Amino acid sequence: MNKWNLHTFSEHGVDSNKIKICYIRKSNKMLDIMNYAIQTTNLDIENICPVLWGYLKNRKLI
């Protein structure tokens, strides 16, 4: 597998086949992706990422 990232040298490009937009249930909205990840994980997000959890709760996103 080729090593690459979006921070390339000026003479080096990234093949568009290596870039794909993430879709969850036919949606590419970040909130839908985050909610899916939170709902389907076994991790304790509230304790692992309290700042993220607080932000989402404060804005009534979860």
PDB file with SEQRES, HELIX, SHEET and CRYST1 records, atoms N, CA, C and O in Angstrom:
SEQRES   1 A   62  MET ASN LYS TRP ASN LEU HIS THR PHE SER GLU HIS GLY          
SEQRES   2 A   62  VAL ASP SER ASN LYS ILE LYS ILE CYS TYR ILE ARG LYS          
SEQRES   3 A   62  SER ASN LYS MET LEU ASP ILE MET ASN TYR ALA ILE GLN          
SEQRES   4 A   62  THR THR ASN LEU ASP ILE GLU ASN ILE CYS PRO VAL LEU          
SEQRES   5 A   62  TRP GLY TYR LEU LYS ASN ARG LYS LEU ILE                      
HELIX    1 AA1 SER A   16  LYS A   18  5                                   3    
HELIX    2 AA2 MET A   30  THR A   40  1                                  11    
HELIX    3 AA3 ILE A   45  ILE A   48  1                                   4    
HELIX    4 AA4 PRO A   50  ASN A   58  1                                   9    
CRYST1    1.000    1.000    1.000  90.00  90.00  90.00 P 1           1          
ATOM      1  N   MET A   1       0.851  -1.179   0.000  1.00  0.00           N  
ATOM      2  CA  MET A   1       0.000   0.000   0.000  1.00  0.00           C  
ATOM      3  C   MET A   1       0.897   1.243   0.000  1.00  0.00           C  
ATOM      4  O   MET A   1       1.902   1.295   0.709  1.00  0.00           O  
ATOM      5  N   ASN A   2       0.531   2.206  -0.779  1.00  0.00           N  
ATOM      6  CA  ASN A   2       1.284   3.459  -0.843  1.00  0.00           C  
ATOM      7  C   ASN A   2       1.059   4.284   0.408  1.00  0.00           C  
ATOM      8  O   ASN A   2      -0.058   4.356   0.921  1.00  0.00           O  
ATOM      9  N   LYS A   3       2.126   4.912   0.901  1.00  0.00           N  
ATOM     10  CA  LYS A   3       1.970   5.871   1.994  1.00  0.00           C  
ATOM     11  C   LYS A   3       1.625   7.222   1.383  1.00  0.00           C  
ATOM     12  O   LYS A   3       2.290   7.663   0.445  1.00  0.00           O  
ATOM     13  N   TRP A   4       0.595   7.887   1.903  1.00  0.00           N  
ATOM     14  CA  TRP A   4       0.199   9.184   1.384  1.00  0.00           C  
ATOM     15  C   TRP A   4      -0.660   9.882   2.431  1.00  0.00           C  
ATOM     16  O   TRP A   4      -1.160   9.259   3.367  1.00  0.00           O  
ATOM     17  N   ASN A   5      -0.815  11.160   2.253  1.00  0.00           N  
ATOM     18  CA  ASN A   5      -1.751  11.937   3.041  1.00  0.00           C  
ATOM     19  C   ASN A   5      -2.107  13.188   2.252  1.00  0.00           C  
ATOM     20  O   ASN A   5      -1.615  13.379   1.140  1.00  0.00           O  
ATOM     21  N   LEU A   6      -2.940  14.025   2.804  1.00  0.00           N  
ATOM     22  CA  LEU A   6      -3.362  15.224   2.079  1.00  0.00           C  
ATOM     23  C   LEU A   6      -2.329  16.334   2.140  1.00  0.00           C  
ATOM     24  O   LEU A   6      -2.475  17.344   1.452  1.00  0.00           O  
ATOM     25  N   HIS A   7      -1.290  16.172   2.947  1.00  0.00           N  
ATOM     26  CA  HIS A   7      -0.206  17.147   3.027  1.00  0.00           C  
ATOM     27  C   HIS A   7       0.918  16.648   2.126  1.00  0.00           C  
ATOM     28  O   HIS A   7       1.818  15.940   2.579  1.00  0.00           O  
ATOM     29  N   THR A   8       0.862  17.018   0.858  1.00  0.00           N  
ATOM     30  CA  THR A   8       1.813  16.483  -0.106  1.00  0.00           C  
ATOM     31  C   THR A   8       2.818  17.541  -0.525  1.00  0.00           C  
ATOM     32  O   THR A   8       2.627  18.737  -0.304  1.00  0.00           O  
ATOM     33  N   PHE A   9       3.890  17.067  -1.133  1.00  0.00           N  
ATOM     34  CA  PHE A   9       4.862  17.978  -1.720  1.00  0.00           C  
ATOM     35  C   PHE A   9       4.251  18.646  -2.939  1.00  0.00           C  
ATOM     36  O   PHE A   9       3.302  18.118  -3.519  1.00  0.00           O  
ATOM     37  N   SER A  10       4.771  19.786  -3.334  1.00  0.00           N  
ATOM     38  CA  SER A  10       4.181  20.551  -4.431  1.00  0.00           C  
ATOM     39  C   SER A  10       4.180  19.770  -5.746  1.00  0.00           C  
ATOM     40  O   SER A  10       3.306  19.993  -6.583  1.00  0.00           O  
ATOM     41  N   GLU A  11       5.118  18.880  -5.944  1.00  0.00           N  
ATOM     42  CA  GLU A  11       5.187  18.110  -7.186  1.00  0.00           C  
ATOM     43  C   GLU A  11       4.462  16.771  -7.089  1.00  0.00           C  
ATOM     44  O   GLU A  11       4.495  15.981  -8.033  1.00  0.00           O  
ATOM     45  N   HIS A  12       3.813  16.512  -5.966  1.00  0.00           N  
ATOM     46  CA  HIS A  12       3.171  15.214  -5.748  1.00  0.00           C  
ATOM     47  C   HIS A  12       1.691  15.409  -5.476  1.00  0.00           C  
ATOM     48  O   HIS A  12       1.319  16.221  -4.628  1.00  0.00           O  
ATOM     49  N   GLY A  13       0.852  14.683  -6.175  1.00  0.00           N  
ATOM     50  CA  GLY A  13      -0.591  14.796  -5.976  1.00  0.00           C  
ATOM     51  C   GLY A  13      -1.143  13.555  -5.313  1.00  0.00           C  
ATOM     52  O   GLY A  13      -0.436  12.558  -5.165  1.00  0.00           O  
ATOM     53  N   VAL A  14      -2.390  13.606  -4.918  1.00  0.00           N  
ATOM     54  CA  VAL A  14      -3.077  12.475  -4.326  1.00  0.00           C  
ATOM     55  C   VAL A  14      -4.104  11.986  -5.336  1.00  0.00           C  
ATOM     56  O   VAL A  14      -4.939  12.756  -5.811  1.00  0.00           O  
ATOM     57  N   ASP A  15      -4.035  10.705  -5.657  1.00  0.00           N  
ATOM     58  CA  ASP A  15      -4.976  10.095  -6.598  1.00  0.00           C  
ATOM     59  C   ASP A  15      -6.380  10.174  -6.009  1.00  0.00           C  
ATOM     60  O   ASP A  15      -6.585   9.811  -4.851  1.00  0.00           O  
ATOM     61  N   SER A  16      -7.336  10.640  -6.784  1.00  0.00           N  
ATOM     62  CA  SER A  16      -8.703  10.807  -6.279  1.00  0.00           C  
ATOM     63  C   SER A  16      -9.333   9.481  -5.876  1.00  0.00           C  
ATOM     64  O   SER A  16     -10.293   9.477  -5.106  1.00  0.00           O  
ATOM     65  N   ASN A  17      -8.825   8.355  -6.371  1.00  0.00           N  
ATOM     66  CA  ASN A  17      -9.334   7.048  -5.960  1.00  0.00           C  
ATOM     67  C   ASN A  17      -9.002   6.738  -4.510  1.00  0.00           C  
ATOM     68  O   ASN A  17      -9.597   5.831  -3.928  1.00  0.00           O  
ATOM     69  N   LYS A  18      -8.070   7.463  -3.913  1.00  0.00           N  
ATOM     70  CA  LYS A  18      -7.678   7.236  -2.528  1.00  0.00           C  
ATOM     71  C   LYS A  18      -8.493   8.081  -1.554  1.00  0.00           C  
ATOM     72  O   LYS A  18      -8.297   7.980  -0.343  1.00  0.00           O  
ATOM     73  N   ILE A  19      -9.393   8.903  -2.053  1.00  0.00           N  
ATOM     74  CA  ILE A  19     -10.207   9.781  -1.218  1.00  0.00           C  
ATOM     75  C   ILE A  19     -11.665   9.366  -1.373  1.00  0.00           C  
ATOM     76  O   ILE A  19     -12.161   9.242  -2.493  1.00  0.00           O  
ATOM     77  N   LYS A  20     -12.343   9.153  -0.269  1.00  0.00           N  
ATOM     78  CA  LYS A  20     -13.750   8.763  -0.315  1.00  0.00           C  
ATOM     79  C   LYS A  20     -14.493   9.483   0.803  1.00  0.00           C  
ATOM     80  O   LYS A  20     -13.989   9.574   1.922  1.00  0.00           O  
ATOM     81  N   ILE A  21     -15.671   9.989   0.514  1.00  0.00           N  
ATOM     82  CA  ILE A  21     -16.505  10.645   1.510  1.00  0.00           C  
ATOM     83  C   ILE A  21     -17.198   9.566   2.335  1.00  0.00           C  
ATOM     84  O   ILE A  21     -17.691   8.579   1.788  1.00  0.00           O  
ATOM     85  N   CYS A  22     -17.232   9.752   3.620  1.00  0.00           N  
ATOM     86  CA  CYS A  22     -17.858   8.800   4.531  1.00  0.00           C  
ATOM     87  C   CYS A  22     -19.375   9.003   4.509  1.00  0.00           C  
ATOM     88  O   CYS A  22     -19.861  10.125   4.647  1.00  0.00           O  
ATOM     89  N   TYR A  23     -20.110   7.914   4.337  1.00  0.00           N  
ATOM     90  CA  TYR A  23     -21.566   7.931   4.377  1.00  0.00           C  
ATOM     91  C   TYR A  23     -22.038   6.935   5.421  1.00  0.00           C  
ATOM     92  O   TYR A  23     -21.516   5.824   5.508  1.00  0.00           O  
ATOM     93  N   ILE A  24     -23.019   7.330   6.208  1.00  0.00           N  
ATOM     94  CA  ILE A  24     -23.681   6.446   7.152  1.00  0.00           C  
ATOM     95  C   ILE A  24     -25.170   6.551   6.881  1.00  0.00           C  
ATOM     96  O   ILE A  24     -25.753   7.632   6.960  1.00  0.00           O  
ATOM     97  N   ARG A  25     -25.772   5.430   6.564  1.00  0.00           N  
ATOM     98  CA  ARG A  25     -27.221   5.399   6.272  1.00  0.00           C  
ATOM     99  C   ARG A  25     -27.605   6.469   5.249  1.00  0.00           C  
ATOM    100  O   ARG A  25     -28.570   7.210   5.440  1.00  0.00           O  
ATOM    101  N   LYS A  26     -26.844   6.537   4.178  1.00  0.00           N  
ATOM    102  CA  LYS A  26     -27.077   7.459   3.052  1.00  0.00           C  
ATOM    103  C   LYS A  26     -26.920   8.931   3.417  1.00  0.00           C  
ATOM    104  O   LYS A  26     -27.447   9.797   2.720  1.00  0.00           O  
ATOM    105  N   SER A  27     -26.204   9.226   4.498  1.00  0.00           N  
ATOM    106  CA  SER A  27     -25.977  10.611   4.910  1.00  0.00           C  
ATOM    107  C   SER A  27     -24.484  10.844   5.084  1.00  0.00           C  
ATOM    108  O   SER A  27     -23.772   9.979   5.593  1.00  0.00           O  
ATOM    109  N   ASN A  28     -24.010  12.016   4.659  1.00  0.00           N  
ATOM    110  CA  ASN A  28     -22.613  12.371   4.888  1.00  0.00           C  
ATOM    111  C   ASN A  28     -22.497  13.520   5.899  1.00  0.00           C  
ATOM    112  O   ASN A  28     -21.446  14.154   6.000  1.00  0.00           O  
ATOM    113  N   LYS A  29     -23.575  13.785   6.644  1.00  0.00           N  
ATOM    114  CA  LYS A  29     -23.557  14.831   7.664  1.00  0.00           C  
ATOM    115  C   LYS A  29     -22.765  14.348   8.872  1.00  0.00           C  
ATOM    116  O   LYS A  29     -22.938  13.215   9.320  1.00  0.00           O  
ATOM    117  N   MET A  30     -21.896  15.206   9.396  1.00  0.00           N  
ATOM    118  CA  MET A  30     -21.049  14.835  10.520  1.00  0.00           C  
ATOM    119  C   MET A  30     -21.861  14.446  11.745  1.00  0.00           C  
ATOM    120  O   MET A  30     -21.486  13.517  12.460  1.00  0.00           O  
ATOM    121  N   LEU A  31     -22.958  15.133  11.999  1.00  0.00           N  
ATOM    122  CA  LEU A  31     -23.792  14.805  13.157  1.00  0.00           C  
ATOM    123  C   LEU A  31     -24.354  13.387  13.034  1.00  0.00           C  
ATOM    124  O   LEU A  31     -24.377  12.650  14.020  1.00  0.00           O  
ATOM    125  N   ASP A  32     -24.804  12.996  11.846  1.00  0.00           N  
ATOM    126  CA  ASP A  32     -25.314  11.641  11.642  1.00  0.00           C  
ATOM    127  C   ASP A  32     -24.208  10.605  11.843  1.00  0.00           C  
ATOM    128  O   ASP A  32     -24.444   9.547  12.427  1.00  0.00           O  
ATOM    129  N   ILE A  33     -23.007  10.910  11.359  1.00  0.00           N  
ATOM    130  CA  ILE A  33     -21.880   9.999  11.508  1.00  0.00           C  
ATOM    131  C   ILE A  33     -21.494   9.873  12.984  1.00  0.00           C  
ATOM    132  O   ILE A  33     -21.245   8.769  13.468  1.00  0.00           O  
ATOM    133  N   MET A  34     -21.444  11.003  13.701  1.00  0.00           N  
ATOM    134  CA  MET A  34     -21.111  10.986  15.128  1.00  0.00           C  
ATOM    135  C   MET A  34     -22.149  10.208  15.934  1.00  0.00           C  
ATOM    136  O   MET A  34     -21.797   9.392  16.786  1.00  0.00           O  
ATOM    137  N   ASN A  35     -23.426  10.464  15.662  1.00  0.00           N  
ATOM    138  CA  ASN A  35     -24.479   9.753  16.387  1.00  0.00           C  
ATOM    139  C   ASN A  35     -24.414   8.256  16.128  1.00  0.00           C  
ATOM    140  O   ASN A  35     -24.596   7.461  17.049  1.00  0.00           O  
ATOM    141  N   TYR A  36     -24.160   7.870  14.906  1.00  0.00           N  
ATOM    142  CA  TYR A  36     -24.021   6.448  14.580  1.00  0.00           C  
ATOM    143  C   TYR A  36     -22.858   5.847  15.354  1.00  0.00           C  
ATOM    144  O   TYR A  36     -22.987   4.770  15.936  1.00  0.00           O  
ATOM    145  N   ALA A  37     -21.725   6.536  15.364  1.00  0.00           N  
ATOM    146  CA  ALA A  37     -20.544   6.042  16.074  1.00  0.00           C  
ATOM    147  C   ALA A  37     -20.817   5.911  17.571  1.00  0.00           C  
ATOM    148  O   ALA A  37     -20.431   4.915  18.182  1.00  0.00           O  
ATOM    149  N   ILE A  38     -21.471   6.891  18.158  1.00  0.00           N  
ATOM    150  CA  ILE A  38     -21.768   6.867  19.592  1.00  0.00           C  
ATOM    151  C   ILE A  38     -22.754   5.745  19.919  1.00  0.00           C  
ATOM    152  O   ILE A  38     -22.603   5.060  20.930  1.00  0.00           O  
ATOM    153  N   GLN A  39     -23.750   5.562  19.073  1.00  0.00           N  
ATOM    154  CA  GLN A  39     -24.772   4.549  19.330  1.00  0.00           C  
ATOM    155  C   GLN A  39     -24.260   3.123  19.136  1.00  0.00           C  
ATOM    156  O   GLN A  39     -24.792   2.195  19.745  1.00  0.00           O  
ATOM    157  N   THR A  40     -23.254   2.935  18.315  1.00  0.00           N  
ATOM    158  CA  THR A  40     -22.815   1.580  17.987  1.00  0.00           C  
ATOM    159  C   THR A  40     -21.489   1.187  18.635  1.00  0.00           C  
ATOM    160  O   THR A  40     -20.985   0.097  18.366  1.00  0.00           O  
ATOM    161  N   THR A  41     -20.916   2.030  19.468  1.00  0.00           N  
ATOM    162  CA  THR A  41     -19.637   1.709  20.087  1.00  0.00           C  
ATOM    163  C   THR A  41     -19.821   1.031  21.446  1.00  0.00           C  
ATOM    164  O   THR A  41     -20.838   1.212  22.116  1.00  0.00           O  
ATOM    165  N   ASN A  42     -18.829   0.260  21.828  1.00  0.00           N  
ATOM    166  CA  ASN A  42     -18.804  -0.323  23.167  1.00  0.00           C  
ATOM    167  C   ASN A  42     -18.006   0.544  24.125  1.00  0.00           C  
ATOM    168  O   ASN A  42     -17.942   0.259  25.321  1.00  0.00           O  
ATOM    169  N   LEU A  43     -17.397   1.601  23.603  1.00  0.00           N  
ATOM    170  CA  LEU A  43     -16.585   2.486  24.431  1.00  0.00           C  
ATOM    171  C   LEU A  43     -17.467   3.401  25.268  1.00  0.00           C  
ATOM    172  O   LEU A  43     -18.573   3.754  24.857  1.00  0.00           O  
ATOM    173  N   ASP A  44     -16.986   3.776  26.417  1.00  0.00           N  
ATOM    174  CA  ASP A  44     -17.688   4.702  27.307  1.00  0.00           C  
ATOM    175  C   ASP A  44     -17.268   6.129  26.929  1.00  0.00           C  
ATOM    176  O   ASP A  44     -16.395   6.722  27.562  1.00  0.00           O  
ATOM    177  N   ILE A  45     -17.900   6.657  25.896  1.00  0.00           N  
ATOM    178  CA  ILE A  45     -17.523   7.963  25.356  1.00  0.00           C  
ATOM    179  C   ILE A  45     -17.653   9.061  26.406  1.00  0.00           C  
ATOM    180  O   ILE A  45     -16.840   9.984  26.436  1.00  0.00           O  
ATOM    181  N   GLU A  46     -18.654   8.973  27.259  1.00  0.00           N  
ATOM    182  CA  GLU A  46     -18.864  10.007  28.272  1.00  0.00           C  
ATOM    183  C   GLU A  46     -17.644  10.153  29.187  1.00  0.00           C  
ATOM    184  O   GLU A  46     -17.297  11.266  29.582  1.00  0.00           O  
ATOM    185  N   ASN A  47     -16.995   9.041  29.522  1.00  0.00           N  
ATOM    186  CA  ASN A  47     -15.828   9.092  30.398  1.00  0.00           C  
ATOM    187  C   ASN A  47     -14.518   9.233  29.632  1.00  0.00           C  
ATOM    188  O   ASN A  47     -13.568   9.831  30.137  1.00  0.00           O  
ATOM    189  N   ILE A  48     -14.456   8.692  28.425  1.00  0.00           N  
ATOM    190  CA  ILE A  48     -13.224   8.765  27.634  1.00  0.00           C  
ATOM    191  C   ILE A  48     -13.031  10.154  27.032  1.00  0.00           C  
ATOM    192  O   ILE A  48     -11.917  10.676  27.004  1.00  0.00           O  
ATOM    193  N   CYS A  49     -14.117  10.747  26.553  1.00  0.00           N  
ATOM    194  CA  CYS A  49     -14.057  12.070  25.895  1.00  0.00           C  
ATOM    195  C   CYS A  49     -15.059  13.020  26.553  1.00  0.00           C  
ATOM    196  O   CYS A  49     -16.049  13.392  25.924  1.00  0.00           O  
ATOM    197  N   PRO A  50     -14.823  13.416  27.795  1.00  0.00           N  
ATOM    198  CA  PRO A  50     -15.815  14.247  28.495  1.00  0.00           C  
ATOM    199  C   PRO A  50     -16.047  15.602  27.843  1.00  0.00           C  
ATOM    200  O   PRO A  50     -17.157  16.129  27.915  1.00  0.00           O  
ATOM    201  N   VAL A  51     -15.048  16.172  27.219  1.00  0.00           N  
ATOM    202  CA  VAL A  51     -15.227  17.474  26.571  1.00  0.00           C  
ATOM    203  C   VAL A  51     -16.158  17.328  25.362  1.00  0.00           C  
ATOM    204  O   VAL A  51     -17.080  18.126  25.191  1.00  0.00           O  
ATOM    205  N   LEU A  52     -15.922  16.327  24.538  1.00  0.00           N  
ATOM    206  CA  LEU A  52     -16.802  16.076  23.386  1.00  0.00           C  
ATOM    207  C   LEU A  52     -18.207  15.758  23.857  1.00  0.00           C  
ATOM    208  O   LEU A  52     -19.179  16.287  23.320  1.00  0.00           O  
ATOM    209  N   TRP A  53     -18.322  14.893  24.862  1.00  0.00           N  
ATOM    210  CA  TRP A  53     -19.629  14.519  25.390  1.00  0.00           C  
ATOM    211  C   TRP A  53     -20.375  15.749  25.911  1.00  0.00           C  
ATOM    212  O   TRP A  53     -21.560  15.928  25.631  1.00  0.00           O  
ATOM    213  N   GLY A  54     -19.681  16.584  26.662  1.00  0.00           N  
ATOM    214  CA  GLY A  54     -20.299  17.800  27.185  1.00  0.00           C  
ATOM    215  C   GLY A  54     -20.751  18.745  26.089  1.00  0.00           C  
ATOM    216  O   GLY A  54     -21.826  19.339  26.176  1.00  0.00           O  
ATOM    217  N   TYR A  55     -19.930  18.883  25.056  1.00  0.00           N  
ATOM    218  CA  TYR A  55     -20.286  19.738  23.921  1.00  0.00           C  
ATOM    219  C   TYR A  55     -21.552  19.228  23.250  1.00  0.00           C  
ATOM    220  O   TYR A  55     -22.470  20.004  22.984  1.00  0.00           O  
ATOM    221  N   LEU A  56     -21.608  17.934  22.975  1.00  0.00           N  
ATOM    222  CA  LEU A  56     -22.767  17.365  22.297  1.00  0.00           C  
ATOM    223  C   LEU A  56     -24.013  17.455  23.159  1.00  0.00           C  
ATOM    224  O   LEU A  56     -25.094  17.761  22.655  1.00  0.00           O  
ATOM    225  N   LYS A  57     -23.874  17.191  24.464  1.00  0.00           N  
ATOM    226  CA  LYS A  57     -25.022  17.281  25.374  1.00  0.00           C  
ATOM    227  C   LYS A  57     -25.497  18.718  25.525  1.00  0.00           C  
ATOM    228  O   LYS A  57     -26.701  18.977  25.510  1.00  0.00           O  
ATOM    229  N   ASN A  58     -24.552  19.666  25.671  1.00  0.00           N  
ATOM    230  CA  ASN A  58     -24.893  21.068  25.857  1.00  0.00           C  
ATOM    231  C   ASN A  58     -25.687  21.611  24.663  1.00  0.00           C  
ATOM    232  O   ASN A  58     -26.564  22.457  24.836  1.00  0.00           O  
ATOM    233  N   ARG A  59     -25.393  21.146  23.504  1.00  0.00           N  
ATOM    234  CA  ARG A  59     -26.077  21.611  22.295  1.00  0.00           C  
ATOM    235  C   ARG A  59     -27.231  20.704  21.886  1.00  0.00           C  
ATOM    236  O   ARG A  59     -27.803  20.840  20.805  1.00  0.00           O  
ATOM    237  N   LYS A  60     -27.558  19.768  22.791  1.00  0.00           N  
ATOM    238  CA  LYS A  60     -28.686  18.845  22.576  1.00  0.00           C  
ATOM    239  C   LYS A  60     -28.556  18.067  21.266  1.00  0.00           C  
ATOM    240  O   LYS A  60     -29.533  17.860  20.548  1.00  0.00           O  
ATOM    241  N   LEU A  61     -27.312  17.639  20.971  1.00  0.00           N  
ATOM    242  CA  LEU A  61     -27.056  16.868  19.758  1.00  0.00           C  
ATOM    243  C   LEU A  61     -27.097  15.370  20.016  1.00  0.00           C  
ATOM    244  O   LEU A  61     -27.146  14.569  19.083  1.00  0.00           O  
ATOM    245  N   ILE A  62     -27.076  14.996  21.298  1.00  0.00           N  
ATOM    246  CA  ILE A  62     -27.210  13.590  21.663  1.00  0.00           C  
ATOM    247  C   ILE A  62     -28.225  13.458  22.775  1.00  0.00           C  
ATOM    248  O   ILE A  62     -28.493  12.349  23.238  1.00  0.00           O  
TER     249      ILE A  62                                                      
END                                                                             
